[in-house]
Amino acid sequence: MRLLLVEDDDHVAAALSAVLSRHGFQVVHARSGEDALRALLPTEKPGGKEPFGVVLLDLGLPDQDGYEVCGKIRKRSAIPVIMVTARSDVRSRIHGLNLGADDYVVKPYDTGELLARIHAVARRGTAGEDTGPTPLAALSIGPVRIELPTRKVSVDGQEVQLTRKEFDLLALLAQRPGVVFRREQIISEVWRTSWEGTGRTLEVHVASLRSKLRLPALIETVRGVGYRLVPPPA
């Protein structure tokens, strides 16, 4: 996911960018409100860069107040915005949310909490997108077919019996083939809990899926990050 970090302090931005990059984000740093608004302009070139998934917006910017920037963003886009600031009073939070911010994080913050909030607002933003006239009923990845409404999986036409969590894990990865899902993200979306104490459970489910589907290369381990589904060659 591409993420726009709007922060005028280069030291803070560098440290946060390093953390976000380790967790799979492509971070673009804007040092001012004007830079941020310019970065959010849609590209006119075909096949341009992937749009931003989330904006992390500091309020103390050199050229204009972050509240003003948030208002301008919201007038032109529905992109999720998280305000990140030292202003902790309730009035400031209410003002930011009324301007259209999706969340409000007070400095100093816990990095794990910030990551969880980023993924939460990103999921809400994706859920609101128009996906077409009818919801997706099935996913086909090479010989693997995943029937979402009936929760059935087959390989080369032969049904494979999966547990509830195995199905949820496979369906999550299959929705975006080739995209790396972080371990923390998978745990959050499939098990609805935090990473602590659940990492071994995820590894066991991945191993079981590889065995049951008899396609060990289908789910690739991305060392230090997570997993992705790799479609078999035609």
N, C-alpha and C positions, 0 to 999 in steps of 0.2 A: 504493500500500500504506500502511495506517495503521501507525504505529510508536510504541510507548510508550517514551519516554526517561525513565528513573528516575535523577535526578541532583540533588543538593542544592545544588550551586554554580550559581547563576543565570547567571554569566558564561560558564562552560563550556557550560551547557545552551543558552544563546542562540547561541553561536558554532556549536555542533554542529547545532542545529536549522536554522540558516540553510543550512549545507552540505547537510544531508539534504533540505531542502525544494527546493533547486536541482536535486536529483537525483530529484525526483518523489515523495518521501515526504510523507505527512500526519503531522506529528509532534505528539504529545500529551506534554506535560511533567508529570511527577510529581516532587515535591520530597522525598517520604518514602516509606517502605515501605507505610504505611497508605494513602497517596494512590494508590500503584500498584495495590495489591490492590483498592481501591474502583473504580479505572478499568477493571479487568479483569472486573468483575462483568457478567454477561450482561444486556442490556436486555430488559425485558418488553414493550416497545412493539413492535407489528408494524411492519416496515419500518424498524427502528432502524439505528444506525450500523454500518458495516462493521466486523467484528471486527479486532483487531490482528493483524498478520502476524508481528511480531517484537518482543521486549522487549530494550532495551539497559539493563542493570542495573548501576549503580555499587554497590560494596560498602560504602562509607563513608557510610551514611545516618544522619540525626539520631535517628530513633526506634527503629530495629532494624537489626541487621546484614544486609547484602545476602544472605548465605548463607541466613539464616532466611527472607527474602522469597522467595528462589528455591525453597526447600523447600515453602513454602505455595503458590506458583504451580503447582509441579509436581503437587501433590496434587489440584488442581482443574482443570488444563488441560494440554494437550500443546503449547501455543504455544512456538515456539522462543525460547530465552533466551540472550543473549550477555552474559556478565559483562565489565564494563569497569572496570579497577581498576589502581592502582599496585602492588598486591601481586604481585610477579614470581616469588616462590619456587615451586619445583615442588610443595611440599606444598599450598600454597593453590590451585594450579591443579587438582590431583588432587581436593581436597576439593570444589571448585566443580563439577567434572564428575561426581563421584559423587552430588552432590545433584540432578543432572538438568540442569545447564546444557549447552547445545549447543555452546558455544564460549567461549573465554576470551581477552580482548584486554588487553594490558598497556599502560598509559599511560607515556610518550607514544606514540601510535600514528600510523601513516600513514593519512590519510583514505581513500586509494584502497584500501588493504588492508581497512580497516573496512567500506567499501561492498561489497567482494567477499565478505567473510565474512557480511554481512547477507543478500546474495542467495543465498549458498550454503546457509545454514541455512533460509532461506525456501523454497528449492526442495526441500530434504529434507522439510520439514514438509508441503508440498503433495503430494509423492510418496506420503506415508503416508495421505492422506485416502481415505475410501471414496467411490469414484466411481460406485457402482451395481453391478448384477449382471454387466454385460458392459462391456468397454472400448469407448471411442468408436471407431467404424470410419470415419466420414466427417463432414466439416464442410460445411455449405452456407451461403454468404454471398451472398444475392441470386442472380445467375445463375452464381456460381462454386461448384463442387463439388470438394472435396478428399478423395480416397480415401486414408486414412492407411496401411492395410496394403499397398496396391499402389503407393502414391506416384504416383497419377495425378491430374491436375487437368483439369477441363473448364469451359468457359464456354458457357452455353446449349446444353449437350449436345455441344459440339465439344471434343475433347481438345486440350490445349495442352502442348507439349513444354517442360519446365523442366529446368534442371540440378539436381544434387543440392542445392546450397546455395540455389538459388532456391526449391526446394520446401520446404526446412527453414525458410527465412525466412518464406515465406507461411504455412506451417502454424503457426509460432509466433505470428504476429500474429493468425491466424484463431481461435486457441483462446480469445482474450479480445477480441472486437470492441469497439472504442471505448476500450480501455485503452491508455494511452501506454506503450510499451516504450522505456526509455532506450537510447541507442546502445551504451553499455558492456555493458548486459545482453544485447542482441542479439548482439554480438560474442562474448560469453562463452558463450552457449548454442548459437549456430549454428556459430561458427568454433572454439570451445573454446580461445580465446586471449585476450590482453589487448587493450585498445583501441589501444595505440600502433601506428601504422603500418597499421592495418586500416580506418580510417575511410573512406578513399576506396573501398576494396573494397565496403563496405556501401552507399555511395551508388550505385555502379555496379549492384549487384544490385537495388536498389530501382527504379532507372530501367529496368532490363531487364524486371522484373516488370510494371511499368506498361505498357510497350510490348507485351509478349507477351499480356497479358490484355486489352489494349485498354480498360482501365478506369483512366485516369490518376488519377481521384479516389478510387480504392479505398484506396490507401495514402497517408495524409496525413502530411506533415512537420510536426512540432511543433518550432518553431524553438528551438534551444538545448537541446533535451531528447532527442528521438528520433522515433519513428514510431508510428502507430496505424492500424488497419484500420477504415475507415468503411463500413458496409454501405450499398449503394445504396438510394435510396428505392424503396418498393414500387411 
